[in-house]
């Protein structure tokens, strides 16, 4: 059984696919990091807002 050598087109396509995969992975990591930072910041609670519900801890 002999394998045919890869065509140059397949080599270039593989390189591009790896680059796109790395960029997509980096984008996911950035979005995840921004989400974690945004969720870890203290939230400003407007107690005078019409949709605010007081809890036992607030009283």
C-alpha positions as protocol buffer text, in pm:
chain_id: "A"
residue {
  index: 1
  type: UNK
  ca { x: 0 y: 0 z: 0 }
}
residue {
  index: 2
  type: UNK
  ca { x: 150 y: 329 z: -103 }
}
residue {
  index: 3
  type: UNK
  ca { x: 33 y: 668 z: 8 }
}
residue {
  index: 4
  type: UNK
  ca { x: 22 y: 954 z: -235 }
}
residue {
  index: 5
  type: UNK
  ca { x: 213 y: 1264 z: -127 }
}
residue {
  index: 6
  type: UNK
  ca { x: -6 y: 1552 z: -18 }
}
residue {
  index: 7
  type: UNK
  ca { x: -75 y: 1814 z: -276 }
}
residue {
  index: 8
  type: UNK
  ca { x: 46 y: 2166 z: -202 }
}
residue {
  index: 9
  type: UNK
  ca { x: -316 y: 2288 z: -191 }
}
residue {
  index: 10
  type: UNK
  ca { x: -391 y: 2058 z: 103 }
}
residue {
  index: 11
  type: UNK
  ca { x: -86 y: 2178 z: 293 }
}
residue {
  index: 12
  type: UNK
  ca { x: -186 y: 2543 z: 250 }
}
residue {
  index: 13
  type: UNK
  ca { x: -548 y: 2469 z: 342 }
}
residue {
  index: 14
  type: UNK
  ca { x: -437 y: 2290 z: 659 }
}
residue {
  index: 15
  type: UNK
  ca { x: -228 y: 2591 z: 757 }
}
residue {
  index: 16
  type: UNK
  ca { x: -518 y: 2828 z: 702 }
}
residue {
  index: 17
  type: UNK
  ca { x: -754 y: 2602 z: 896 }
}
residue {
  index: 18
  type: UNK
  ca { x: -510 y: 2598 z: 1189 }
}
residue {
  index: 19
  type: UNK
  ca { x: -487 y: 2978 z: 1183 }
}
residue {
  index: 20
  type: UNK
  ca { x: -866 y: 3018 z: 1176 }
}
residue {
  index: 21
  type: UNK
  ca { x: -899 y: 2766 z: 1459 }
}
residue {
  index: 22
  type: UNK
  ca { x: -645 y: 2952 z: 1671 }
}
residue {
  index: 23
  type: UNK
  ca { x: -819 y: 3285 z: 1607 }
}
residue {
  index: 24
  type: UNK
  ca { x: -1155 y: 3136 z: 1699 }
}
residue {
  index: 25
  type: UNK
  ca { x: -1008 y: 2989 z: 2017 }
}
residue {
  index: 26
  type: UNK
  ca { x: -852 y: 3324 z: 2108 }
}
residue {
  index: 27
  type: UNK
  ca { x: -1186 y: 3499 z: 2051 }
}
residue {
  index: 28
  type: UNK
  ca { x: -1365 y: 3253 z: 2279 }
}
residue {
  index: 29
  type: UNK
  ca { x: -1102 y: 3304 z: 2551 }
}
residue {
  index: 30
  type: UNK
  ca { x: -1133 y: 3684 z: 2524 }
}
residue {
  index: 31
  type: UNK
  ca { x: -1514 y: 3673 z: 2546 }
}
residue {
  index: 32
  type: UNK
  ca { x: -1492 y: 3438 z: 2845 }
}
residue {
  index: 33
  type: UNK
  ca { x: -1239 y: 3662 z: 3022 }
}
residue {
  index: 34
  type: UNK
  ca { x: -1446 y: 3976 z: 2962 }
}
residue {
  index: 35
  type: UNK
  ca { x: -1756 y: 3798 z: 3095 }
}
residue {
  index: 36
  type: UNK
  ca { x: -1574 y: 3689 z: 3411 }
}
residue {
  index: 37
  type: UNK
  ca { x: -1441 y: 4040 z: 3471 }
}
residue {
  index: 38
  type: UNK
  ca { x: -1784 y: 4197 z: 3416 }
}
residue {
  index: 39
  type: UNK
  ca { x: -1955 y: 3949 z: 3650 }
}
residue {
  index: 40
  type: UNK
  ca { x: -1695 y: 3989 z: 3924 }
}
residue {
  index: 41
  type: UNK
  ca { x: -1738 y: 4367 z: 3948 }
}
residue {
  index: 42
  type: UNK
  ca { x: -1970 y: 4491 z: 4224 }
}
residue {
  index: 43
  type: UNK
  ca { x: -2314 y: 4579 z: 4100 }
}
residue {
  index: 44
  type: UNK
  ca { x: -2474 y: 4915 z: 4174 }
}
residue {
  index: 45
  type: UNK
  ca { x: -2822 y: 4855 z: 4311 }
}
residue {
  index: 46
  type: UNK
  ca { x: -3076 y: 5131 z: 4276 }
}
residue {
  index: 47
  type: UNK
  ca { x: -3309 y: 5074 z: 4570 }
}
residue {
  index: 48
  type: UNK
  ca { x: -3552 y: 5333 z: 4433 }
}
residue {
  index: 49
  type: UNK
  ca { x: -3604 y: 5150 z: 4105 }
}
residue {
  index: 50
  type: UNK
  ca { x: -3961 y: 5032 z: 4049 }
}
residue {
  index: 51
  type: UNK
  ca { x: -3857 y: 4670 z: 3991 }
}
residue {
  index: 52
  type: UNK
  ca { x: -3634 y: 4644 z: 4303 }
}
residue {
  index: 53
  type: UNK
  ca { x: -3738 y: 4372 z: 4547 }
}
residue {
  index: 54
  type: UNK
  ca { x: -3603 y: 4392 z: 4901 }
}
residue {
  index: 55
  type: UNK
  ca { x: -3469 y: 4072 z: 5053 }
}
residue {
  index: 56
  type: UNK
  ca { x: -3418 y: 3980 z: 5415 }
}
residue {
  index: 57
  type: UNK
  ca { x: -3047 y: 4068 z: 5389 }
}
residue {
  index: 58
  type: UNK
  ca { x: -3135 y: 4422 z: 5267 }
}
residue {
  index: 59
  type: UNK
  ca { x: -3360 y: 4508 z: 5559 }
}
